[in-house]
Amino acid sequence: MTTKLAFDVEEAAALMSISRRTIYELMRTGELGSIKIGRRRLVRLTDITDFLANQETAA
């Protein structure tokens, strides 16, 4: 079984249990990293785990 390394915005939102709009806002402000491949915007698994780790330390 292969682990996914990147997720589209829909998948990232579902994985984090937040809205697509929030994902786009986090990407816009630079709080959540993302990459663009062609016309697709992807959020790497490492970007998600880094974001969540930063939220944990901020709380």
mmCIF file as gemmi writes it, N, C-alpha and C atoms, coordinates in Angstrom:
data_model
loop_
_atom_site.group_PDB
_atom_site.id
_atom_site.type_symbol
_atom_site.label_atom_id
_atom_site.label_alt_id
_atom_site.label_comp_id
_atom_site.label_asym_id
_atom_site.label_entity_id
_atom_site.label_seq_id
_atom_site.pdbx_PDB_ins_code
_atom_site.Cartn_x
_atom_site.Cartn_y
_atom_site.Cartn_z
_atom_site.occupancy
_atom_site.B_iso_or_equiv
_atom_site.pdbx_formal_charge
_atom_site.auth_seq_id
_atom_site.auth_asym_id
_atom_site.pdbx_PDB_model_num
ATOM 1 N N . MET Axp A 1 ? 0.848 -1.187 0 1 0 ? 1 A 1
ATOM 2 C CA . MET Axp A 1 ? 0 0 0 1 0 ? 1 A 1
ATOM 3 C C . MET Axp A 1 ? 0.894 1.251 0 1 0 ? 1 A 1
ATOM 4 N N . THR Axp A 2 ? 0.576 2.198 -0.842 1 0 ? 2 A 1
ATOM 5 C CA . THR Axp A 2 ? 1.335 3.434 -0.95 1 0 ? 2 A 1
ATOM 6 C C . THR Axp A 2 ? 0.593 4.556 -0.233 1 0 ? 2 A 1
ATOM 7 N N . THR Axp A 3 ? 1.33 5.34 0.548 1 0 ? 3 A 1
ATOM 8 C CA . THR Axp A 3 ? 0.752 6.486 1.237 1 0 ? 3 A 1
ATOM 9 C C . THR Axp A 3 ? 0.741 7.674 0.289 1 0 ? 3 A 1
ATOM 10 N N . LYS Axp A 4 ? -0.371 8.377 0.244 1 0 ? 4 A 1
ATOM 11 C CA . LYS Axp A 4 ? -0.445 9.587 -0.577 1 0 ? 4 A 1
ATOM 12 C C . LYS Axp A 4 ? 0.459 10.654 0.009 1 0 ? 4 A 1
ATOM 13 N N . LEU Axp A 5 ? 1.2 11.332 -0.853 1 0 ? 5 A 1
ATOM 14 C CA . LEU Axp A 5 ? 2.107 12.382 -0.416 1 0 ? 5 A 1
ATOM 15 C C . LEU Axp A 5 ? 1.533 13.771 -0.614 1 0 ? 5 A 1
ATOM 16 N N . ALA Axp A 6 ? 0.488 13.882 -1.447 1 0 ? 6 A 1
ATOM 17 C CA . ALA Axp A 6 ? -0.127 15.186 -1.714 1 0 ? 6 A 1
ATOM 18 C C . ALA Axp A 6 ? -1.613 14.992 -1.956 1 0 ? 6 A 1
ATOM 19 N N . PHE Axp A 7 ? -2.362 16.045 -1.615 1 0 ? 7 A 1
ATOM 20 C CA . PHE Axp A 7 ? -3.824 15.995 -1.709 1 0 ? 7 A 1
ATOM 21 C C . PHE Axp A 7 ? -4.325 17.224 -2.431 1 0 ? 7 A 1
ATOM 22 N N . ASP Axp A 8 ? -5.416 17.059 -3.191 1 0 ? 8 A 1
ATOM 23 C CA . ASP Axp A 8 ? -6.029 18.255 -3.77 1 0 ? 8 A 1
ATOM 24 C C . ASP Axp A 8 ? -6.764 18.988 -2.648 1 0 ? 8 A 1
ATOM 25 N N . VAL Axp A 9 ? -7.272 20.151 -2.95 1 0 ? 9 A 1
ATOM 26 C CA . VAL Axp A 9 ? -7.884 20.993 -1.917 1 0 ? 9 A 1
ATOM 27 C C . VAL Axp A 9 ? -9.055 20.283 -1.241 1 0 ? 9 A 1
ATOM 28 N N . GLU Axp A 10 ? -9.879 19.613 -2.017 1 0 ? 10 A 1
ATOM 29 C CA . GLU Axp A 10 ? -11.028 18.874 -1.452 1 0 ? 10 A 1
ATOM 30 C C . GLU Axp A 10 ? -10.56 17.823 -0.461 1 0 ? 10 A 1
ATOM 31 N N . GLU Axp A 11 ? -9.558 17.034 -0.864 1 0 ? 11 A 1
ATOM 32 C CA . GLU Axp A 11 ? -9.058 15.96 -0.007 1 0 ? 11 A 1
ATOM 33 C C . GLU Axp A 11 ? -8.401 16.528 1.256 1 0 ? 11 A 1
ATOM 34 N N . ALA Axp A 12 ? -7.625 17.599 1.103 1 0 ? 12 A 1
ATOM 35 C CA . ALA Axp A 12 ? -6.958 18.213 2.253 1 0 ? 12 A 1
ATOM 36 C C . ALA Axp A 12 ? -7.996 18.746 3.243 1 0 ? 12 A 1
ATOM 37 N N . ALA Axp A 13 ? -9.046 19.36 2.726 1 0 ? 13 A 1
ATOM 38 C CA . ALA Axp A 13 ? -10.104 19.881 3.587 1 0 ? 13 A 1
ATOM 39 C C . ALA Axp A 13 ? -10.785 18.747 4.349 1 0 ? 13 A 1
ATOM 40 N N . ALA Axp A 14 ? -11.092 17.665 3.656 1 0 ? 14 A 1
ATOM 41 C CA . ALA Axp A 14 ? -11.731 16.521 4.309 1 0 ? 14 A 1
ATOM 42 C C . ALA Axp A 14 ? -10.799 15.897 5.344 1 0 ? 14 A 1
ATOM 43 N N . LEU Axp A 15 ? -9.526 15.78 5.002 1 0 ? 15 A 1
ATOM 44 C CA . LEU Axp A 15 ? -8.546 15.187 5.912 1 0 ? 15 A 1
ATOM 45 C C . LEU Axp A 15 ? -8.407 16.006 7.194 1 0 ? 15 A 1
ATOM 46 N N . MET Axp A 16 ? -8.479 17.316 7.075 1 0 ? 16 A 1
ATOM 47 C CA . MET Axp A 16 ? -8.308 18.208 8.227 1 0 ? 16 A 1
ATOM 48 C C . MET Axp A 16 ? -9.642 18.589 8.878 1 0 ? 16 A 1
ATOM 49 N N . SER Axp A 17 ? -10.74 18.151 8.295 1 0 ? 17 A 1
ATOM 50 C CA . SER Axp A 17 ? -12.092 18.457 8.787 1 0 ? 17 A 1
ATOM 51 C C . SER Axp A 17 ? -12.351 19.955 8.847 1 0 ? 17 A 1
ATOM 52 N N . ILE Axp A 18 ? -11.93 20.656 7.78 1 0 ? 18 A 1
ATOM 53 C CA . ILE Axp A 18 ? -12.2 22.083 7.638 1 0 ? 18 A 1
ATOM 54 C C . ILE Axp A 18 ? -12.731 22.323 6.233 1 0 ? 18 A 1
ATOM 55 N N . SER Axp A 19 ? -13.203 23.521 5.968 1 0 ? 19 A 1
ATOM 56 C CA . SER Axp A 19 ? -13.798 23.812 4.669 1 0 ? 19 A 1
ATOM 57 C C . SER Axp A 19 ? -12.736 24.104 3.607 1 0 ? 19 A 1
ATOM 58 N N . ARG Axp A 20 ? -13.145 23.968 2.355 1 0 ? 20 A 1
ATOM 59 C CA . ARG Axp A 20 ? -12.273 24.319 1.237 1 0 ? 20 A 1
ATOM 60 C C . ARG Axp A 20 ? -11.885 25.791 1.325 1 0 ? 20 A 1
ATOM 61 N N . ARG Axp A 21 ? -12.837 26.607 1.706 1 0 ? 21 A 1
ATOM 62 C CA . ARG Axp A 21 ? -12.582 28.043 1.824 1 0 ? 21 A 1
ATOM 63 C C . ARG Axp A 21 ? -11.468 28.325 2.836 1 0 ? 21 A 1
ATOM 64 N N . THR Axp A 22 ? -11.489 27.598 3.951 1 0 ? 22 A 1
ATOM 65 C CA . THR Axp A 22 ? -10.447 27.766 4.96 1 0 ? 22 A 1
ATOM 66 C C . THR Axp A 22 ? -9.096 27.315 4.421 1 0 ? 22 A 1
ATOM 67 N N . ILE Axp A 23 ? -9.074 26.229 3.667 1 0 ? 23 A 1
ATOM 68 C CA . ILE Axp A 23 ? -7.823 25.76 3.047 1 0 ? 23 A 1
ATOM 69 C C . ILE Axp A 23 ? -7.262 26.858 2.153 1 0 ? 23 A 1
ATOM 70 N N . TYR Axp A 24 ? -8.1 27.421 1.289 1 0 ? 24 A 1
ATOM 71 C CA . TYR Axp A 24 ? -7.638 28.482 0.388 1 0 ? 24 A 1
ATOM 72 C C . TYR Axp A 24 ? -7.146 29.701 1.168 1 0 ? 24 A 1
ATOM 73 N N . GLU Axp A 25 ? -7.823 30.041 2.253 1 0 ? 25 A 1
ATOM 74 C CA . GLU Axp A 25 ? -7.402 31.178 3.078 1 0 ? 25 A 1
ATOM 75 C C . GLU Axp A 25 ? -6.049 30.902 3.732 1 0 ? 25 A 1
ATOM 76 N N . LEU Axp A 26 ? -5.856 29.705 4.253 1 0 ? 26 A 1
ATOM 77 C CA . LEU Axp A 26 ? -4.583 29.337 4.863 1 0 ? 26 A 1
ATOM 78 C C . LEU Axp A 26 ? -3.449 29.349 3.841 1 0 ? 26 A 1
ATOM 79 N N . MET Axp A 27 ? -3.737 28.917 2.627 1 0 ? 27 A 1
ATOM 80 C CA . MET Axp A 27 ? -2.725 28.956 1.564 1 0 ? 27 A 1
ATOM 81 C C . MET Axp A 27 ? -2.421 30.403 1.184 1 0 ? 27 A 1
ATOM 82 N N . ARG Axp A 28 ? -3.454 31.244 1.109 1 0 ? 28 A 1
ATOM 83 C CA . ARG Axp A 28 ? -3.275 32.645 0.732 1 0 ? 28 A 1
ATOM 84 C C . ARG Axp A 28 ? -2.404 33.386 1.734 1 0 ? 28 A 1
ATOM 85 N N . THR Axp A 29 ? -2.593 33.103 3.019 1 0 ? 29 A 1
ATOM 86 C CA . THR Axp A 29 ? -1.825 33.788 4.05 1 0 ? 29 A 1
ATOM 87 C C . THR Axp A 29 ? -0.456 33.158 4.288 1 0 ? 29 A 1
ATOM 88 N N . GLY Axp A 30 ? -0.196 32.017 3.663 1 0 ? 30 A 1
ATOM 89 C CA . GLY Axp A 30 ? 1.09 31.352 3.817 1 0 ? 30 A 1
ATOM 90 C C . GLY Axp A 30 ? 1.175 30.439 5.028 1 0 ? 30 A 1
ATOM 91 N N . GLU Axp A 31 ? 0.082 30.286 5.744 1 0 ? 31 A 1
ATOM 92 C CA . GLU Axp A 31 ? 0.087 29.409 6.912 1 0 ? 31 A 1
ATOM 93 C C . GLU Axp A 31 ? 0.134 27.94 6.522 1 0 ? 31 A 1
ATOM 94 N N . LEU Axp A 32 ? -0.404 27.62 5.358 1 0 ? 32 A 1
ATOM 95 C CA . LEU Axp A 32 ? -0.416 26.247 4.849 1 0 ? 32 A 1
ATOM 96 C C . LEU Axp A 32 ? 0.275 26.245 3.494 1 0 ? 32 A 1
ATOM 97 N N . GLY Axp A 33 ? 1.337 25.501 3.406 1 0 ? 33 A 1
ATOM 98 C CA . GLY Axp A 33 ? 2.075 25.424 2.151 1 0 ? 33 A 1
ATOM 99 C C . GLY Axp A 33 ? 1.324 24.611 1.105 1 0 ? 33 A 1
ATOM 100 N N . SER Axp A 34 ? 1.632 24.884 -0.146 1 0 ? 34 A 1
ATOM 101 C CA . SER Axp A 34 ? 1.04 24.123 -1.241 1 0 ? 34 A 1
ATOM 102 C C . SER Axp A 34 ? 1.973 24.208 -2.438 1 0 ? 34 A 1
ATOM 103 N N . ILE Axp A 35 ? 1.714 23.353 -3.397 1 0 ? 35 A 1
ATOM 104 C CA . ILE Axp A 35 ? 2.473 23.357 -4.638 1 0 ? 35 A 1
ATOM 105 C C . ILE Axp A 35 ? 1.497 23.373 -5.796 1 0 ? 35 A 1
ATOM 106 N N . LYS Axp A 36 ? 1.959 23.848 -6.923 1 0 ? 36 A 1
ATOM 107 C CA . LYS Axp A 36 ? 1.13 23.861 -8.123 1 0 ? 36 A 1
ATOM 108 C C . LYS Axp A 36 ? 1.821 23.017 -9.182 1 0 ? 36 A 1
ATOM 109 N N . ILE Axp A 37 ? 1.096 22.066 -9.698 1 0 ? 37 A 1
ATOM 110 C CA . ILE Axp A 37 ? 1.589 21.222 -10.775 1 0 ? 37 A 1
ATOM 111 C C . ILE Axp A 37 ? 0.597 21.351 -11.913 1 0 ? 37 A 1
ATOM 112 N N . GLY Axp A 38 ? 1.035 21.983 -12.976 1 0 ? 38 A 1
ATOM 113 C CA . GLY Axp A 38 ? 0.109 22.283 -14.06 1 0 ? 38 A 1
ATOM 114 C C . GLY Axp A 38 ? -0.943 23.244 -13.554 1 0 ? 38 A 1
ATOM 115 N N . ARG Axp A 39 ? -2.194 22.85 -13.697 1 0 ? 39 A 1
ATOM 116 C CA . ARG Axp A 39 ? -3.297 23.69 -13.225 1 0 ? 39 A 1
ATOM 117 C C . ARG Axp A 39 ? -3.798 23.275 -11.851 1 0 ? 39 A 1
ATOM 118 N N . ARG Axp A 40 ? -3.202 22.215 -11.299 1 0 ? 40 A 1
ATOM 119 C CA . ARG Axp A 40 ? -3.666 21.687 -10.006 1 0 ? 40 A 1
ATOM 120 C C . ARG Axp A 40 ? -2.896 22.276 -8.844 1 0 ? 40 A 1
ATOM 121 N N . ARG Axp A 41 ? -3.596 22.597 -7.784 1 0 ? 41 A 1
ATOM 122 C CA . ARG Axp A 41 ? -3.003 23.055 -6.53 1 0 ? 41 A 1
ATOM 123 C C . ARG Axp A 41 ? -3.069 21.871 -5.575 1 0 ? 41 A 1
ATOM 124 N N . LEU Axp A 42 ? -1.917 21.462 -5.044 1 0 ? 42 A 1
ATOM 125 C CA . LEU Axp A 42 ? -1.844 20.321 -4.143 1 0 ? 42 A 1
ATOM 126 C C . LEU Axp A 42 ? -1.247 20.742 -2.804 1 0 ? 42 A 1
ATOM 127 N N . VAL Axp A 43 ? -1.712 20.083 -1.76 1 0 ? 43 A 1
ATOM 128 C CA . VAL Axp A 43 ? -1.178 20.304 -0.42 1 0 ? 43 A 1
ATOM 129 C C . VAL Axp A 43 ? -0.438 19.027 -0.038 1 0 ? 43 A 1
ATOM 130 N N . ARG Axp A 44 ? 0.852 19.175 0.232 1 0 ? 44 A 1
ATOM 131 C CA . ARG Axp A 44 ? 1.657 18.006 0.59 1 0 ? 44 A 1
ATOM 132 C C . ARG Axp A 44 ? 1.333 17.553 2.008 1 0 ? 44 A 1
ATOM 133 N N . LEU Axp A 45 ? 1.487 16.276 2.241 1 0 ? 45 A 1
ATOM 134 C CA . LEU Axp A 45 ? 1.256 15.72 3.574 1 0 ? 45 A 1
ATOM 135 C C . LEU Axp A 45 ? 2.159 16.405 4.592 1 0 ? 45 A 1
ATOM 136 N N . THR Axp A 46 ? 3.391 16.708 4.217 1 0 ? 46 A 1
ATOM 137 C CA . THR Axp A 46 ? 4.304 17.393 5.141 1 0 ? 46 A 1
ATOM 138 C C . THR Axp A 46 ? 3.803 18.798 5.473 1 0 ? 46 A 1
ATOM 139 N N . ASP Axp A 47 ? 3.181 19.484 4.504 1 0 ? 47 A 1
ATOM 140 C CA . ASP Axp A 47 ? 2.618 20.809 4.772 1 0 ? 47 A 1
ATOM 141 C C . ASP Axp A 47 ? 1.48 20.715 5.789 1 0 ? 47 A 1
ATOM 142 N N . ILE Axp A 48 ? 0.665 19.693 5.665 1 0 ? 48 A 1
ATOM 143 C CA . ILE Axp A 48 ? -0.449 19.497 6.598 1 0 ? 48 A 1
ATOM 144 C C . ILE Axp A 48 ? 0.078 19.2 8.002 1 0 ? 48 A 1
ATOM 145 N N . THR Axp A 49 ? 1.031 18.272 8.105 1 0 ? 49 A 1
ATOM 146 C CA . THR Axp A 49 ? 1.551 17.919 9.43 1 0 ? 49 A 1
ATOM 147 C C . THR Axp A 49 ? 2.3 19.092 10.063 1 0 ? 49 A 1
ATOM 148 N N . ASP Axp A 50 ? 3.037 19.858 9.267 1 0 ? 50 A 1
ATOM 149 C CA . ASP Axp A 50 ? 3.72 21.041 9.797 1 0 ? 50 A 1
ATOM 150 C C . ASP Axp A 50 ? 2.713 22.072 10.301 1 0 ? 50 A 1
ATOM 151 N N . PHE Axp A 51 ? 1.666 22.304 9.53 1 0 ? 51 A 1
ATOM 152 C CA . PHE Axp A 51 ? 0.637 23.267 9.929 1 0 ? 51 A 1
ATOM 153 C C . PHE Axp A 51 ? 0.004 22.835 11.254 1 0 ? 51 A 1
ATOM 154 N N . LEU Axp A 52 ? -0.367 21.574 11.346 1 0 ? 52 A 1
ATOM 155 C CA . LEU Axp A 52 ? -1.017 21.089 12.566 1 0 ? 52 A 1
ATOM 156 C C . LEU Axp A 52 ? -0.066 21.121 13.766 1 0 ? 52 A 1
ATOM 157 N N . ALA Axp A 53 ? 1.195 20.846 13.569 1 0 ? 53 A 1
ATOM 158 C CA . ALA Axp A 53 ? 2.18 20.92 14.644 1 0 ? 53 A 1
ATOM 159 C C . ALA Axp A 53 ? 2.316 22.359 15.134 1 0 ? 53 A 1
ATOM 160 N N . ASN Axp A 54 ? 2.325 23.316 14.187 1 0 ? 54 A 1
ATOM 161 C CA . ASN Axp A 54 ? 2.416 24.73 14.567 1 0 ? 54 A 1
ATOM 162 C C . ASN Axp A 54 ? 1.176 25.17 15.342 1 0 ? 54 A 1
ATOM 163 N N . GLN Axp A 55 ? 0.025 24.641 15.003 1 0 ? 55 A 1
ATOM 164 C CA . GLN Axp A 55 ? -1.204 24.991 15.713 1 0 ? 55 A 1
ATOM 165 C C . GLN Axp A 55 ? -1.163 24.453 17.132 1 0 ? 55 A 1
ATOM 166 N N . GLU Axp A 56 ? -0.565 23.294 17.295 1 0 ? 56 A 1
ATOM 167 C CA . GLU Axp A 56 ? -0.459 22.677 18.611 1 0 ? 56 A 1
ATOM 168 C C . GLU Axp A 56 ? 0.441 23.491 19.524 1 0 ? 56 A 1
ATOM 169 N N . THR Axp A 57 ? 1.551 23.987 18.992 1 0 ? 57 A 1
ATOM 170 C CA . THR Axp A 57 ? 2.479 24.768 19.801 1 0 ? 57 A 1
ATOM 171 C C . THR Axp A 57 ? 1.941 26.176 20.09 1 0 ? 57 A 1
ATOM 172 N N . ALA Axp A 58 ? 1.076 26.679 19.208 1 0 ? 58 A 1
ATOM 173 C CA . ALA Axp A 58 ? 0.506 28.021 19.393 1 0 ? 58 A 1
ATOM 174 C C . ALA Axp A 58 ? -0.591 28.016 20.461 1 0 ? 58 A 1
ATOM 175 N N . ALA Axp A 59 ? -1.203 26.863 20.677 1 0 ? 59 A 1
ATOM 176 C CA . ALA Axp A 59 ? -2.323 26.775 21.634 1 0 ? 59 A 1
ATOM 177 C C . ALA Axp A 59 ? -1.866 26.75 23.065 1 0 ? 59 A 1
